[in-house]
Amino acid sequence: MRSRKYVPVAVPAAVALVALAGCGSDGDAGKDYANKLTKAGFDSVRVSPETKTSMRKNRKRKSTVAYVFTWTVNTDADPTSCEVTLRHPAYNSDSLRGDHWNIEEVNDADVEGWGGNSPGPDKVRQLLREHNYDC
C-alpha cells in the first residue's frame, strides 16, 4: 500500500487571513469619543483624527495623537456663530488617552484652561459668553 503525504494548507491560510484582517483597521477610539460627545449632549458629531508624522528607521510613520470635533455654536439671537474645537488625546487609533476632552480652539484661535474636563454644550456656551465671544 502506498502512503500519501498531505500538506496542511488550510491551517496556514486561515492564520494568514486572520492576521490580514487586523491590519489597516481604524480602531475604536474615534467611535468612543463620538459616543462620549453624543452622551454629553452634542449633536451632529463627526470626529477627525489628529495625526503626527515622524521618521522611524528611515521611514515616515503616521500615528494618531488625538481626535477633534469642531462644533458650530450660536449663543444668542443674531446669525453670527462660532466654531469651537474640542480635543481628546489618544494613545493611537485604538485607545483614547485619559477620560476627558477639552476646548482647544475658538474660531481658530487657541484657548487654554477653558471649561476643565469634558465641558458639555451648555458649559461651552456659557464660556463663550463669559469671554465676550459674539456667537
MIPA-11180 format. One record per residue (C-alpha): x, z, y; residue in three letters. Coordinates in Angstrom, 2 decimals, m for minus. Each point is the difference from the previous one (the first is absolute). Example, Ala and Ser with C-alpha at 12.3 -4.5 7.8 and 13.67 -1.06 7.14 Angstrom:
BEGIN
         x         z         y   residu
     12.30      7.80     m4.50      ALA
      1.37     m0.66      3.44      SER
//
This chain:
BEGIN
         x         z         y   residu
      0.00      0.00      0.00      MET
      1.25     m0.89      3.41      ARG
      0.03      2.63      2.77      SER
     m0.87     m0.95      3.54      ARG
      1.33      1.66      3.09      LYS
     m2.48      0.44      2.81      TYR
      1.14      0.48      3.55      VAL
     m2.25      2.39      1.89      PRO
     m0.77     m2.19      3.01      VAL
     m3.21      1.74      1.07      ALA
      1.64      3.34      0.85      VAL
      2.65     m1.34      2.45      PRO
     m2.60     m2.29      1.62      ALA
     m2.37      2.93      0.54      ALA
      2.78      2.13      1.51      VAL
      0.96     m2.83      2.38      ALA
     m3.62     m0.48      1.04      LEU
     m0.44      3.71      0.79      VAL
      3.27      0.05      1.97      ALA
     m0.99     m3.04      2.07      LEU
     m3.45      1.38      0.76      ALA
      1.58      2.86      1.98      GLY
      2.22     m2.22      2.14      CYS
     m1.16     m1.01      3.43      GLY
     m2.95      2.35      0.26      SER
     m0.88      1.24      3.48      ASP
     m0.45      3.59     m1.04      GLY
     m2.77      2.39      0.94      ASP
      1.40      1.63      3.15      ALA
     m1.80     m2.41      2.36      GLY
     m3.28      0.52     m1.83      LYS
      0.48      3.78      0.08      ASP
      0.59     m0.07      3.76      TYR
     m3.04     m2.23      0.60      ALA
     m2.13      2.40     m2.05      ASN
      1.27      2.99      2.01      LYS
     m0.86     m1.74      3.27      LEU
     m3.46     m0.98     m1.22      THR
     m0.71      3.57     m1.13      LYS
      1.12      1.24      3.45      ALA
     m2.64     m2.22      1.65      GLY
      1.86     m3.15      1.02      PHE
     m1.82     m3.27     m0.66      ASP
      1.21     m3.54     m0.77      SER
      3.23      1.39     m1.40      VAL
      2.74     m2.52     m0.81      ARG
      3.49      1.40     m0.38      VAL
      3.27     m1.92      0.11      SER
      3.36      0.93     m1.48      PRO
      2.89      0.70      2.35      GLU
      3.12     m1.28     m1.71      THR
      3.71      0.46      0.57      LYS
      2.61     m2.52     m1.05      THR
      3.42      1.20     m1.10      SER
      3.02     m1.44     m1.74      MET
      0.69      1.28     m3.47      ARG
      2.68     m1.46     m2.24      LYS
      0.27     m3.00      2.33      ASN
     m3.71     m0.74     m0.29      ARG
     m2.77      0.56      2.47      LYS
     m2.44      2.56     m1.25      ARG
     m3.43      0.70      1.47      LYS
     m1.62      3.39     m0.39      SER
     m3.24      1.49      1.24      THR
      0.62      2.99      2.28      VAL
     m3.53      0.58      1.36      ALA
     m3.52     m1.34      0.29      TYR
     m1.65     m0.65      3.36      VAL
     m3.59     m0.38      1.15      PHE
     m0.83     m1.44      3.41      THR
     m3.35      1.22      1.26      TRP
     m1.84     m1.49      2.97      THR
     m1.87      2.78      1.77      VAL
     m2.24      0.36      3.05      ASN
     m0.51      3.46      1.51      THR
     m2.44     m0.80      2.80      ASP
     m2.71     m2.45      1.09      ALA
      2.24     m2.69      1.51      ASP
      1.18     m2.93     m2.16      PRO
      3.70      0.97      0.16      THR
      1.41      1.17     m3.34      SER
      3.31      1.33     m1.28      CYS
      1.99     m0.75     m3.12      GLU
      1.23      3.11     m1.76      VAL
      2.53     m0.30     m2.82      THR
     m0.11      2.71     m2.65      LEU
      3.01      0.27     m2.35      ARG
      0.42      1.69     m3.37      HIS
      3.57      0.22     m1.36      PRO
      0.61     m1.25     m3.54      ALA
      2.72      0.34     m2.60      TYR
     m0.76     m3.52     m1.20      ASN
     m3.00     m2.20     m0.75      SER
     m1.03      2.38     m2.81      ASP
     m0.13      3.35      1.79      SER
     m0.60      1.48      3.43      LEU
      2.43      2.51      1.52      ARG
     m1.79      3.24      0.82      GLY
     m3.72      0.51      0.48      ASP
     m0.53     m1.03      3.62      HIS
     m0.02     m2.91      2.43      TRP
      0.67      0.14      3.74      ASN
     m0.64     m1.98      3.16      ILE
      2.98     m2.28      0.57      GLU
     m1.04     m2.32      2.84      GLU
     m2.73     m0.57      2.57      VAL
     m0.20     m3.54      1.38      ASN
      3.48     m0.74     m1.42      ASP
      1.59      2.97      1.80      ALA
      1.61      2.72     m2.13      ASP
     m1.54      3.48      0.15      VAL
      1.37      3.18     m1.53      GLU
     m1.60      3.29     m0.92      GLY
     m3.59     m1.19      0.32      TRP
     m2.69      1.48     m2.17      GLY
      2.06      1.84     m2.57      GLY
     m0.63     m0.86     m3.62      ASN
     m2.60     m2.63     m0.95      SER
     m2.16     m0.20      3.14      PRO
     m3.48     m1.38     m0.62      GLY
     m1.87     m2.46      2.23      PRO
     m1.51      2.71      2.24      ASP
      3.39      1.64      0.54      LYS
      1.60     m3.36      0.85      VAL
     m2.74     m0.74      2.58      ARG
      0.46      3.48      1.49      GLN
      3.77     m0.49      0.30      LEU
     m0.43     m3.38      1.69      LEU
     m2.26      1.59      2.63      ARG
      2.38      2.97      0.47      GLU
      2.91     m2.38      0.60      HIS
     m2.03     m2.09      2.48      ASN
     m0.28     m3.18     m2.03      TYR
     m2.87     m2.20      1.17      ASP
     m1.43     m1.13     m3.28      CYS
//
